[in-house]
Amino acid sequence: MASLRDVVTDCAQPARLARFWAQVLDGYEIAPYDDAERARLATLGITDLEDDPTVLVQPVGGGSDVRFWFQKVPEAKVVKNRVHVDLTAKDVGAEVERLLALGAAVVLEGPDTIVLADPEGNEFCLTR
């Protein structure tokens, strides 16, 4: 039986999108860069972490095992994503305001679900 390990998002700016999602998700942070990872990136000619083509957002405190990877791809998002994340919050109104302040945009507001988009246009839902 398989277990969910990673959710991977193709994007143009992995570091920026990873920061957004690390702030959106409770109990998550961008994985710290150790010397070995910095050295590996340097061998690829990457000296600024903003240019890292794959950025990991990981759980902290043992609440979950699911990680979120953001990987750079050359093509832009064209249509609706085929997979998306559903979120929930105790105070949906306050959470929408917080997400908007982080850079999200409201796509559609329904009676039970608000569809939002992250800074690169990837849709996700906030359920009431």
C-alpha positions as CSV (number, residue, x, y, z in Angstrom):
1,M,0.0,0.0,0.0
2,A,1.4,3.4,-1.0
3,S,1.7,6.4,1.3
4,L,1.6,10.0,0.3
5,R,5.1,11.5,0.6
6,D,5.4,14.7,-1.5
7,V,3.2,17.1,-3.4
8,V,5.2,18.7,-6.2
9,T,4.4,22.0,-7.9
10,D,5.9,23.1,-11.2
11,C,6.6,26.8,-11.1
12,A,8.8,29.7,-12.4
13,Q,10.1,30.9,-9.1
14,P,10.5,28.0,-6.6
15,A,12.0,30.0,-3.7
16,R,9.3,32.6,-3.9
17,L,6.5,30.1,-4.1
18,A,8.0,27.9,-1.3
19,R,8.1,31.0,1.0
20,F,4.4,31.6,0.2
21,W,3.4,28.0,1.0
22,A,5.6,27.8,4.1
23,Q,3.6,30.8,5.5
24,V,0.2,29.4,4.3
25,L,0.6,26.0,5.9
26,D,0.6,25.7,9.7
27,G,3.5,23.6,11.0
28,Y,5.7,23.9,7.8
29,E,8.9,25.6,7.0
30,I,11.4,25.8,4.1
31,A,14.0,23.1,4.7
32,P,17.2,24.6,5.9
33,Y,20.2,24.5,3.6
34,D,23.2,22.7,5.1
35,D,26.8,23.0,3.8
36,A,26.5,19.9,1.6
37,E,23.4,21.2,-0.1
38,R,25.0,24.6,-0.7
39,A,28.1,22.8,-2.1
40,R,25.9,20.7,-4.4
41,L,24.1,23.8,-5.7
42,A,27.5,25.6,-6.2
43,T,28.6,22.7,-8.5
44,L,25.5,23.5,-10.6
45,G,26.6,27.2,-10.7
46,I,24.0,28.3,-8.2
47,T,25.3,30.6,-5.5
48,D,22.1,32.5,-4.7
49,L,19.4,30.4,-2.9
50,E,16.8,32.4,-4.7
51,D,17.9,30.5,-7.9
52,D,17.6,27.0,-6.4
53,P,15.5,25.1,-9.0
54,T,14.0,22.8,-6.3
55,V,12.9,24.1,-2.9
56,L,11.5,21.9,-0.2
57,V,8.8,22.9,2.3
58,Q,8.7,20.4,5.1
59,P,6.6,19.8,8.2
60,V,8.1,20.7,11.6
61,G,7.1,19.2,14.9
62,G,6.0,15.8,13.6
63,G,2.5,16.8,12.7
64,S,2.7,15.3,9.2
65,D,5.0,13.4,6.9
66,V,3.8,15.1,3.7
67,R,6.3,17.4,2.1
68,F,5.8,20.1,-0.6
69,W,8.4,20.5,-3.4
70,F,8.5,23.4,-5.7
71,Q,10.5,22.8,-9.0
72,K,11.4,25.2,-11.7
73,V,10.1,24.4,-15.2
74,P,10.5,26.5,-18.3
75,E,6.8,26.6,-19.3
76,A,4.2,28.8,-17.7
77,K,0.9,27.5,-16.2
78,V,-1.7,27.5,-19.0
79,V,-4.9,25.9,-17.7
80,K,-6.5,24.9,-14.4
81,N,-4.4,22.5,-12.3
82,R,-5.4,18.9,-12.3
83,V,-4.5,18.4,-8.6
84,H,-4.9,21.0,-5.9
85,V,-4.7,21.4,-2.2
86,D,-7.7,21.8,0.0
87,L,-7.3,23.8,3.2
88,T,-9.6,24.5,6.1
89,A,-9.5,27.1,8.9
90,K,-11.6,27.8,12.0
91,D,-12.1,31.4,10.9
92,V,-12.4,31.3,7.2
93,G,-12.9,35.1,6.8
94,A,-9.8,35.9,8.7
95,E,-7.9,33.2,6.8
96,V,-8.9,34.6,3.5
97,E,-7.6,38.0,4.5
98,R,-4.3,36.5,5.7
99,L,-3.9,34.5,2.5
100,L,-4.6,37.6,0.4
101,A,-2.0,39.6,2.4
102,L,0.5,36.8,1.6
103,G,-0.1,37.1,-2.2
104,A,-3.1,34.8,-2.9
105,A,-6.0,35.9,-5.1
106,V,-9.7,34.9,-4.9
107,V,-10.7,33.0,-8.0
108,L,-14.2,32.0,-7.1
109,E,-16.3,32.2,-4.0
110,G,-19.0,29.5,-3.5
111,P,-21.2,28.8,-0.5
112,D,-19.0,26.1,0.9
113,T,-15.6,26.6,-0.7
114,I,-13.5,29.6,-1.8
115,V,-11.1,28.9,-4.7
116,L,-7.9,30.9,-4.4
117,A,-4.7,31.1,-6.5
118,D,-1.2,31.3,-5.2
119,P,1.2,33.9,-6.6
120,E,1.8,31.8,-9.8
121,G,-1.9,31.1,-10.4
122,N,-2.1,27.6,-9.0
123,E,-5.5,27.0,-7.6
124,F,-6.3,25.8,-4.1
125,C,-9.4,25.7,-2.0
126,L,-10.4,26.9,1.4
127,T,-13.4,25.1,2.7
128,R,-15.9,26.6,5.2
